[in-house]
Amino acid sequence: MSALYSTILFCLCLLLPAAASAGPLADQKLLDFLKANGALTEQQVREIKATLEQEDKQDLQLKAEKEAREVKVSYDEGLKIGLQDKSFEMRLGGLIQTDFLMFQNNYPVKNDFDIRRARLLAEGRLYRDFSYRLEAELEGSNSDHLIDAYINYDAVPWLQVRMGQFKEPFSFEQLTADKNLVFTERSFGFYLTPGRDVGLMLHGSLYDEAIMYGVGVFNGDGTDANRRSQKNDKQATGRLAFQPFRHWGPGFLKTLQVGGSYSYARLDTSDFNVKVKTPARTTFFTVQPRAKFHMTQDIDDLNRYGLELAYTLGPVALMAEYIKNDYSGVKLSDTEPFDFSMRAWYAGLLVMLTGERPELKGGVLAKIRPLRDFNIRTGSWGAWGLGCMYQQFDADNITYEYLVNEGFSVRKANSLTAAINWYLNAMVRFSLDYSCTRFQDPLFLGYDAKGSAYYRDIEHAWMTRLQLEF
């Protein structure tokens, strides 16, 4: 019998390493064999099983940790590089917008091709709770400078912290990404918004984006590359948007969004700079520190107000905003201090002819994704949408008296824009816009072929754009 036990133990020493690598079933069979032949007691079998289970758990944990640290490379509307556990991620991408602009009525402005935007982007996530974005503009006179450069702490959706350079929380249209706009250019009101600046912001959403907010403190003089002053006074900006029927009420009102924005700043004279443009990017109203025959000696406050409404229902999206800027304590050489205001509003409509449903995400208009991508081989033509927008701008009469030269600036204008958008796929889009802008008074646009000054009180323009994001 002792010879039999010796043989069984010898086999056990030989077979256990092999069984361990063969899997749980082989372990069980071996233990059953040894128990049946009296080599192991019930207690010994349980102890060995517990040891093997612990080793299996350790092996699985080590394997999971190894897989989580493996780098994954994929392409999803941009090159994505990151770890399997998503604790570190980075997306590389960019945006190209190429335009052709054509004017009617023999404008002295050339009909020409243009690179409207050419940008490179890197964004991602660090240690799960931190996100970042770095985007640079490579085109035009403003090329080779940062568009966005910020770090965002977003461990919880209702209280996030962002610091760096980014868009101030003001206006539905301003915060909607360039690539997602219905029209090739933003409205008159865009030129009255704070835009991008360097600062600190608290923002977030509650109740599954039923309430969205942002409030921050900024330098108040634009992007870091274009800073005009070094004043200590900062600009405070905030926006609140909510969807009151998102979780209750009639189903057709669930996407109704209303909101408001406010911004306050103590201005430096170097920051007293406003340019308002038509949909064809013709500047028709300009306020600068040198106003008419005066120099701006002092200015007190700038209060900006914004009201917004957005709504989607099936293939239709509606958008409207009102923005007002109130300047106080403006003092020019040889004038008493005075106040003045500028106002702009727009109402826009998008109808997707091919059935896509526009969405509001994060309080702004999201990207349109075709139900079927364009493919000439299969006869699929992508997505088609029609847009229409009416807008108006006006400034107080006092601007003609002190701030602008009539004819070189026009204090009131209205515009109607119609757009056709062809979404070939989620990353390529072709747009054709027509705009008709009427000025209250004739606007100086340059000199004609004979050298005579050219004034018009109406602008007709066609704009085409081919957009690629990658």
Helices and strands as residue ranges (DSSP letters): H 2-22, H 24-36, H 42-68, E 71-75, E 79-83, E 88-103, E 112-126, E 130-137, E 145-153, E 160-167, H 172-175, G 178-180, G 188-192, E 196-206, E 211-218, G 224-226, E 235-242, G 251-253, E 257-266, G 269-271, E 274-277, E 283-287, E 290-291, E 294-298, E 301-313, E 316-332, E 338-352, E 360-361, E 364-365, E 383-395, H 398-402, E 412-423, E 428-447, E 453-469
